[in-house]
Amino acid sequence: MHRAPFWPILLSLLCYLQVSAQKQGLEVFWHYTPGTDQELSAYLSTDTGLETCYLLLDAEILEVRLSEGRLKESLNYRYANSELCITLDVKHDPRARIYIRYRLKKQSLEGSPFVNFLNPGLVINALNMEGEAGSGSPGLLFPSPLEGRAQRFRLNLKLDHDLNIESPLETEYRVVEDEYIAHFMLSSTALSMKDFYLAIGEFRRFDADDLEDEIARQNEALAAERAERFERDYKKVLYFISEKQNRIYTNEGLKKLAALAPSETKPSFPKISELPGEATKLRISLALVENAFDEQWPQHWASYWQEQLDSLDWQKILRKHQVEGDSSYLFWQFRLKSHLAKAHLQWADTLKPQSKTDSLRLHKARYFLARRKPLSISIRYRLQMQKQALEFYLEHGDTNLVLPLRLAGELHYEDQQKTFSIHAALKAEDTITLAIEKAPRSLYLKEDAEGLLIWQEQRPLNYLLYDLSKAPSPALQRAALLELLESAAPKLKATVVGIALDSGEPDLQLLGLSKVKELNTNGLARLKSSIEDLAAEASNVKVKQKAREVLEELEP
């Protein structure tokens, strides 16, 4: 084997190429690997000024450096909307070149109408291969001057042995290695990238008709592959649509759906942001539902996600919309559907004979679907110890409504707590009686489990005073203090205001200071030292200022 002469020849060749490259606009190095992302490097001319801009479509820029025979410092650049602009130092050598290294994603290439994939290989700007030139896309794979000028173009391309090339470039040399062939090609004149084309494939000789047939076959194969991938990615929503419409998707139908663009619609319930998964896939799922159900799509969109999400996640979305005050018919329809399901009922049952209890539940659901917001229930308490009973006076004000409800909570005694639960069918005004053995110090209602009813309690004074010191949560203590600050009698007002001033919470302290003017002489005398302390030492500026103003008003 005589390999010794090869390396001197190759070295001479590369030196020649480097010298000649100084005179051309663009030189690209590319080792093409079928079926993957492509990584390329390019040398650009520096004779266009201190800032040079190129079009390079959908690339990931990995490196931008100055080249003066060897790679030197990194250069400042910006890359946005497929435009790459590079800034040069005012003192740069005019013989220098700009070196860039970049990556092109396979997915981006597959999405371009100017790229057709073969198996193996690809075709770029196929329309330029037959017919008039000028049909190509500038900036596709290779940098193209932003202003569109033509440039000399050298392409150094490594390919597997069984791959061939067709392009308007002239082949100067080939270097054959064990694993690949390096093709060194050059445009004979300045070339506009709109006129450029490139075919890489296993064809032995170039024939436009054969290549067109091959592109058509490969496009069909790619379309089938995309349809298969689409069916796999959107299997659940496609099955949902098939089941609702009693239909089967054909291969041709899937190919058309695979081209469906993500929907721009903003569904109100459930929202895209509330759902698991990638936003683009969610919007394509939405587009499928819109396409299948036309004007009825919102109903089916919500039904689909009710089926897909587990019960806890679905209930979380329902609670979120209710807290946000969603009053849409769609939300309340599904909100109350969930309410009925707990009693093993559904909307269709409204058309069937039912038991009295179920009839009341269905009537309640219809009522709230028409109302589409929670209902406030006014509650007052009365102790009837001679009857050993605690009476709840309830009122909701709608004379046409008989409302099934459950009152549940805790009775607090000096040394123990007892739970209670009462089921009732409530009229517009009604009284519910709870049997007790002794008088509780206070009681605490649980919130309505369904979130459809809001209790508006008128708590008696003895309950509020108990809440101030022994309520089971700081929130209840705070609520009692706020209530007493507004409603306490003059004899009790000083005590309540004093608690607010000593609370350490600026908003309560400010509210307490605003109530000082309502105190009698004895109350003012009791609290004057507390007000003076706040005026001198309060950490909150507003509290300190307010306390000083109150003291000034108290001065005779």
C-alpha positions in Angstrom: 0.0 0.0 0.0 1.4 3.4 -1.0 -0.3 6.0 1.2 2.7 8.3 1.9 2.1 10.8 -0.9 -1.5 11.4 0.1 -0.8 13.7 3.1 1.5 16.2 1.3 -1.1 16.4 -1.6 -3.9 17.0 0.9 -1.9 19.7 2.7 -1.1 21.5 -0.5 -4.8 21.2 -1.5 -6.0 22.8 1.8 -3.4 25.6 1.6 -4.7 26.4 -1.9 -8.3 26.3 -0.7 -7.5 28.6 2.2 -5.8 31.2 0.0 -8.5 31.1 -2.6 -11.2 31.3 0.1 -9.9 34.8 1.0 -11.3 35.9 -2.3 -14.8 34.4 -2.0 -17.8 35.4 0.1 -18.9 32.2 1.8 -17.2 28.9 2.6 -19.2 26.1 4.4 -18.0 22.9 6.0 -20.7 20.3 6.5 -20.5 16.6 7.4 -24.0 15.4 6.4 -25.4 12.7 8.7 -28.9 11.4 7.6 -31.8 11.5 10.0 -30.3 13.8 12.6 -29.8 17.5 13.5 -27.1 19.0 11.3 -24.1 20.9 12.6 -22.2 23.2 10.1 -19.5 25.8 10.2 -19.0 28.7 7.8 -16.5 31.4 7.0 -17.9 34.8 6.0 -16.2 37.7 4.3 -15.3 40.8 6.3 -15.4 43.3 3.3 -18.9 44.4 4.0 -18.2 47.0 6.8 -18.0 46.9 10.6 -21.4 45.2 10.9 -22.4 42.4 8.6 -25.8 40.8 8.6 -26.9 37.5 7.2 -30.2 35.6 6.9 -29.9 32.1 8.5 -33.2 30.4 9.0 -34.1 28.7 12.4 -30.5 28.1 13.5 -29.0 27.6 16.9 -25.8 29.7 16.9 -23.0 27.9 18.8 -20.0 30.0 18.1 -19.0 33.3 16.4 -15.3 34.1 16.2 -12.7 36.1 14.2 -10.4 34.0 11.9 -7.0 35.2 10.9 -5.4 32.0 9.7 -6.5 30.5 13.0 -9.5 31.1 15.2 -9.2 34.1 17.5 -11.5 36.0 19.9 -15.3 35.7 20.0 -17.2 38.4 18.2 -20.3 40.3 19.4 -23.4 39.3 17.5 -27.2 39.3 17.8 -29.5 36.7 16.4 -33.2 37.3 16.2 -36.0 36.4 13.7 -33.4 34.4 11.7 -31.2 37.4 11.2 -27.6 37.2 12.3 -25.7 40.5 12.7 -22.0 40.5 13.6 -20.0 43.5 14.8 -16.3 43.8 13.9 -13.6 45.8 15.6 -12.7 48.9 13.6 -9.0 47.8 13.5 -9.7 44.3 12.2 -7.4 42.9 9.4 -9.3 43.2 6.1 -8.0 39.7 5.1 -9.7 38.2 8.2 -12.9 36.2 8.0 -15.8 35.6 10.4 -16.2 32.0 11.6 -19.6 30.8 12.7 -20.7 27.3 14.0 -24.4 26.5 14.1 -26.9 23.7 14.4 -30.1 23.1 12.4 -32.7 21.0 14.1 -34.2 18.1 12.1 -37.7 19.2 13.1 -37.1 22.7 11.6 -35.9 21.3 8.4 -38.8 18.9 8.2 -41.2 21.9 8.6 -39.7 23.8 5.7 -41.6 23.7 2.4 -38.2 24.1 0.6 -36.7 20.9 2.0 -37.7 17.4 0.9 -36.3 14.3 2.6 -35.2 11.2 0.7 -34.3 7.9 2.3 -31.5 8.6 2.8 -30.7 12.1 1.7 -32.5 15.4 1.1 -33.3 17.9 -1.6 -33.0 21.7 -1.0 -34.9 24.2 -3.3 -36.2 21.4 -5.6 -38.0 23.9 -7.8 -34.7 25.4 -9.0 -33.6 22.0 -10.4 -36.1 22.2 -13.2 -37.7 25.3 -14.6 -36.5 28.8 -13.9 -34.1 29.7 -11.1 -35.0 32.1 -8.3 -37.5 29.9 -6.6 -35.3 29.0 -3.6 -35.3 30.2 0.0 -32.4 32.5 1.0 -30.9 31.6 4.4 -31.9 28.0 4.2 -29.0 25.9 5.6 -26.4 28.4 4.6 -26.0 32.1 5.5 -27.2 34.5 2.8 -26.5 38.2 2.7 -29.4 40.1 4.2 -29.6 42.5 1.3 -29.8 39.6 -1.2 -26.6 40.1 -3.1 -24.9 37.2 -4.9 -21.7 35.8 -3.5 -19.0 33.3 -4.4 -19.8 30.1 -2.6 -17.6 27.2 -1.6 -19.1 24.0 -0.1 -16.9 21.4 1.5 -19.2 18.4 2.1 -18.5 15.1 3.7 -20.9 12.2 2.6 -21.1 8.5 3.1 -19.7 6.5 0.2 -23.1 5.5 -1.2 -24.5 9.1 -1.4 -24.2 11.3 -4.4 -24.6 15.1 -5.1 -26.3 17.3 -7.6 -25.9 21.1 -7.4 -24.9 24.1 -9.6 -21.5 24.0 -7.9 -18.4 22.7 -9.7 -16.5 19.8 -8.1 -12.8 20.7 -7.8 -11.6 17.7 -5.8 -12.7 14.7 -3.9 -10.9 13.1 -1.0 -11.8 9.4 -0.4 -11.5 8.1 3.1 -12.5 4.7 4.6 -15.8 6.1 6.0 -16.7 9.0 3.8 -15.9 11.1 0.7 -15.1 14.8 1.1 -16.4 16.8 -1.9 -14.8 20.2 -2.5 -17.1 22.4 -4.6 -17.1 26.0 -5.8 -19.5 28.3 -7.7 -17.8 29.5 -10.9 -19.4 32.9 -10.5 -21.2 34.8 -7.8 -24.3 32.9 -6.9 -27.6 34.2 -5.4 -28.9 31.7 -2.8 -32.3 32.1 -4.4 -30.9 30.2 -7.3 -29.1 27.5 -5.3 -30.2 23.9 -5.1 -28.7 20.7 -3.6 -29.7 17.1 -3.9 -28.1 14.4 -1.8 -29.1 10.8 -2.3 -28.3 7.3 -3.6 -29.1 8.1 -7.3 -26.3 7.1 -9.6 -27.0 9.8 -12.1 -29.1 12.9 -11.8 -32.5 12.7 -13.6 -35.1 15.3 -12.7 -38.0 13.0 -13.4 -36.6 10.2 -11.3 -35.8 12.6 -8.5 -39.3 14.1 -8.6 -40.8 10.6 -8.4 -38.5 9.8 -5.5 -39.4 13.0 -3.7 -43.1 12.2 -4.2 -42.5 8.7 -2.7 -40.6 10.1 0.2 -43.2 12.8 0.8 -45.9 10.1 0.9 -43.8 8.1 3.3 -43.1 11.1 5.5 -46.9 12.0 5.5 -47.7 8.4 6.6 -45.0 8.7 9.3 -46.4 12.1 10.5 -49.9 10.6 10.5 -48.8 7.7 12.6 -46.9 9.9 15.0 -50.0 12.3 15.2 -52.3 9.4 16.0 -49.9 8.2 18.7 -49.5 11.7 20.3 -53.2 12.5 20.2 -54.7 9.1 20.7 -56.8 10.0 23.7 -58.6 13.0 22.1 -59.0 11.1 18.8 -60.6 8.2 20.7 -62.9 10.7 22.6 -64.1 12.2 19.3 -64.5 8.8 17.6 -66.6 7.6 20.5 -68.8 10.7 20.6 -69.4 10.7 16.8 -69.3 6.9 16.2 -66.6 7.4 13.6 -63.3 5.8 12.6 -60.3 7.9 11.4 -58.8 6.7 8.1 -55.1 7.1 7.2 -56.0 9.9 4.7 -58.1 11.6 7.4 -55.1 11.4 9.9 -52.8 12.8 7.2 -55.0 15.9 6.9 -55.4 16.3 10.7 -51.6 16.0 11.1 -51.4 19.4 9.3 -53.8 21.0 11.7 -52.4 24.2 13.2 -52.6 24.9 17.0 -55.8 26.7 17.9 -55.6 30.4 18.8 -58.9 30.2 20.8 -58.8 30.9 24.5 -61.2 28.4 26.2 -62.8 29.7 29.3 -63.3 26.3 31.0 -61.0 24.7 31.5 -58.3 27.1 30.6 -55.1 25.9 28.8 -53.0 27.2 31.7 -55.0 24.9 34.1 -54.2 21.7 32.2 -51.2 19.4 32.3 -49.0 19.0 29.3 -47.2 21.1 26.6 -49.1 24.2 25.5 -48.7 23.5 21.8 -50.1 19.9 22.1 -53.0 21.2 24.2 -53.8 23.8 21.5 -53.7 21.1 18.8 -56.0 19.0 21.0 -58.3 22.0 21.2 -58.2 22.4 17.4 -59.2 18.8 17.0 -62.2 19.3 19.3 -63.2 22.6 17.5 -62.9 20.9 14.1 -65.0 17.9 15.2 -67.9 19.6 17.1 -68.2 23.1 15.5 -70.3 25.4 17.8 -70.7 22.7 20.5 -66.9 22.4 21.0 -66.9 24.2 24.5 -69.2 21.5 26.0 -67.1 18.7 24.5 -63.8 20.3 25.5 -64.9 20.4 29.2 -66.3 16.8 28.9 -63.0 15.5 27.5 -61.0 17.0 30.3 -63.4 15.8 33.0 -62.7 12.2 31.6 -59.0 12.7 31.4 -58.2 14.3 34.8 -58.4 12.4 38.0 -61.2 13.4 40.4 -59.0 15.5 42.7 -57.5 17.5 39.8 -60.9 18.1 38.3 -62.3 19.3 41.6 -59.4 21.6 42.0 -60.2 23.3 38.7 -63.9 23.6 39.7 -63.0 25.2 43.1 -60.6 27.6 41.4 -63.3 28.8 39.0 -65.8 29.2 41.8 -63.4 31.2 43.9 -62.7 33.4 40.9 -66.5 34.0 40.5 -67.0 32.3 37.2 -70.6 32.8 36.3 -70.6 31.1 32.9 -73.3 28.6 32.1 -70.7 26.1 31.0 -68.8 26.1 34.3 -71.9 25.9 36.4 -73.3 23.1 34.3 -70.2 21.0 35.1 -70.0 22.3 38.7 -73.5 21.1 39.4 -73.0 17.9 37.4 -70.3 17.0 39.9 -72.7 18.0 42.8 -75.4 15.6 41.4 -72.9 12.8 40.8 -72.3 12.5 44.6 -75.9 11.5 45.0 -75.7 9.2 41.9 -77.7 11.6 39.8 -77.2 13.3 36.5 -78.9 16.1 34.5 -80.9 13.6 32.4 -82.6 12.5 35.7 -84.6 15.8 35.7 -86.9 14.2 33.1 -87.6 11.1 35.2 -89.8 10.4 38.2 -87.7 10.6 41.4 -88.0 10.2 45.2 -88.7 13.3 47.2 -85.1 13.6 48.3 -83.7 13.3 44.8 -86.3 15.6 43.4 -85.2 18.3 45.9 -81.5 17.8 44.9 -82.4 18.1 41.2 -84.5 21.2 41.9 -81.5 22.7 43.8 -79.2 22.0 40.9 -81.6 23.6 38.4 -82.0 26.6 40.8 -78.2 27.2 41.0 -77.7 26.6 37.2 -80.1 29.5 36.7 -78.5 31.6 39.5 -74.9 30.8 38.7 -73.5 32.1 42.0 -73.6 31.0 45.7 -76.6 31.8 47.9 -76.2 33.6 51.2 -78.1 32.2 54.2 -78.7 34.4 57.2 -78.4 32.6 60.5 -79.3 33.7 64.0 -79.1 31.7 67.2 -81.5 31.3 70.2 -80.9 29.2 73.3 -84.0 27.5 74.8 -82.6 25.7 77.8 -86.1 24.9 79.2 -86.5 22.8 76.1 -82.9 21.8 76.1 -82.6 23.1 72.5 -80.5 25.4 70.4 -82.6 27.0 67.6 -81.2 28.2 64.3 -83.2 30.9 62.6 -82.4 30.7 58.9 -83.5 32.9 56.0 -82.6 33.0 52.3 -85.5 35.1 51.0 -86.6 33.1 48.0 -90.2 32.0 48.6 -90.1 29.7 45.6 -87.1 27.6 46.9 -87.1 24.6 49.2 -83.5 24.1 49.8 -82.0 20.8 51.0 -79.0 21.6 53.2 -76.7 20.2 55.9 -75.6 22.3 58.9 -72.5 20.9 60.6 -70.1 22.2 63.1 -68.7 22.0 66.7 -70.2 23.0 70.0 -67.6 24.3 72.4 -68.1 23.8 76.1 -65.7 24.7 79.0 -64.0 21.3 79.0 -65.0 19.6 75.7 -66.2 19.9 72.1 -69.0 18.1 70.4 -69.7 17.8 66.7 -73.2 18.1 65.2 -74.8 17.6 61.8 -78.4 18.5 60.8 -80.1 17.7 57.5 -83.1 19.8 56.6 -85.2 21.1 53.7 -85.1 24.8 54.2 -88.0 27.2 53.2 -87.5 30.9 52.7 -87.7 31.4 56.4 -87.3 28.4 58.7 -86.2 27.2 62.1 -83.9 24.2 62.8 -83.7 22.8 66.3 -80.7 21.0 67.8 -81.1 19.1 71.0 -78.5 19.9 73.6 -77.9 18.9 77.3 -76.3 22.2 78.4 -75.5 25.6 77.0 -72.4 25.8 74.8 -69.8 28.6 75.3 -69.7 29.0 71.5 -70.3 27.1 68.3 -68.5 27.0 64.9 -70.2 26.1 61.7 -68.3 24.3 58.9 -68.5 25.8 55.5 -71.0 24.3 53.1 -69.4 21.2 51.7 -70.6 22.0 48.1 -69.6 25.7 48.3 -73.1 26.6 47.1 -74.2 28.2 50.3 -72.6 31.0 52.3 -73.4 31.4 56.0 -74.0 34.9 57.2 -74.0 34.5 61.0 -75.3 37.0 63.5 -73.2 35.8 66.4 -74.4 36.7 69.9 -72.1 38.7 72.2 -71.2 35.8 74.4 -69.9 33.8 71.4 -67.9 36.8 70.1 -66.3 37.3 73.6 -65.4 33.6 73.7 -63.9 33.9 70.2 -61.6 36.7 71.3 -59.6 34.4 73.5 -60.5 30.8 72.8 -61.5 30.6 69.1 -59.8 27.6 67.4 -58.1 29.8 64.8 -56.5 33.2 64.6 -58.8 34.0 61.7 -61.9 33.5 63.9 -60.3 35.6 66.7 -59.7 38.4 64.2 -63.2 38.2 62.8 -64.6 38.5 66.4 -62.5 41.5 67.1 -63.5 43.3 63.9 -67.2 42.6 64.7 -66.9 43.9 68.2 -65.1 47.0 67.1 -68.1 47.9 65.1 -70.9 46.7 67.4 -69.8 46.6 71.0 -71.7 48.7 73.6 -69.9 51.7 75.1 -69.1 49.9 78.3 -67.3 47.1 76.4 -65.9 49.3 73.6 -62.8 50.4 75.6 -61.8 46.7 76.2 -62.2 45.8 72.6 -60.3 48.9 71.4 -57.5 48.1 73.9 -57.2 44.6 72.4 -56.9 46.1 68.9 -54.2 48.5 70.1 -52.2 45.7 71.7 -52.6 43.3 68.8 -49.3 44.3 67.1 -51.1 44.2 63.7 -51.0 47.7 62.0 -54.4 47.4 60.3 -56.1 46.5 63.6 -54.2 49.2 65.5 -55.3 51.8 62.9 -58.9 50.6 63.2 -58.7 50.7 67.0 -57.3 54.3 66.9 -60.2 55.3 64.6 -62.7 54.1 67.3 -61.1 56.1 70.2 -63.5 59.0 69.5 -66.4 56.7 70.4 -65.1 56.0 73.9 -66.5 57.6 77.1 -64.3 59.5 79.6 -63.4 56.4 81.6 -62.5 54.5 78.4 -60.2 57.3 77.2 -58.5 57.4 80.6 -57.9 53.6 80.5 -56.3 53.7 77.0 -54.4 56.9 77.0 -51.1 55.3 78.1 -51.4 52.7 75.3 -52.0 55.4 72.7 -49.0 57.3 74.1 -46.8 54.2 73.7 -47.9 53.8 70.1 -47.2 57.5 69.4 -43.7 57.1 70.7 -42.6 53.6 69.8 -44.8 52.1 67.1 -42.7 50.5 64.3 -45.3 51.2 61.7 -45.1 54.9 60.5 -48.8 55.2 59.8 -49.7 53.8 63.2 -47.3 56.2 64.9 -48.7 59.2 63.0 -52.3 58.2 63.7 -51.6 57.8 67.4 -50.0 61.3 67.6 -53.0 62.8 65.8 -55.4 61.1 68.3 -53.4 62.5 71.2 -53.5 66.0 69.8 -57.3 65.7 69.5 -57.6 64.5 73.1 -55.7 67.6 74.4 -58.2 70.1 76.0 
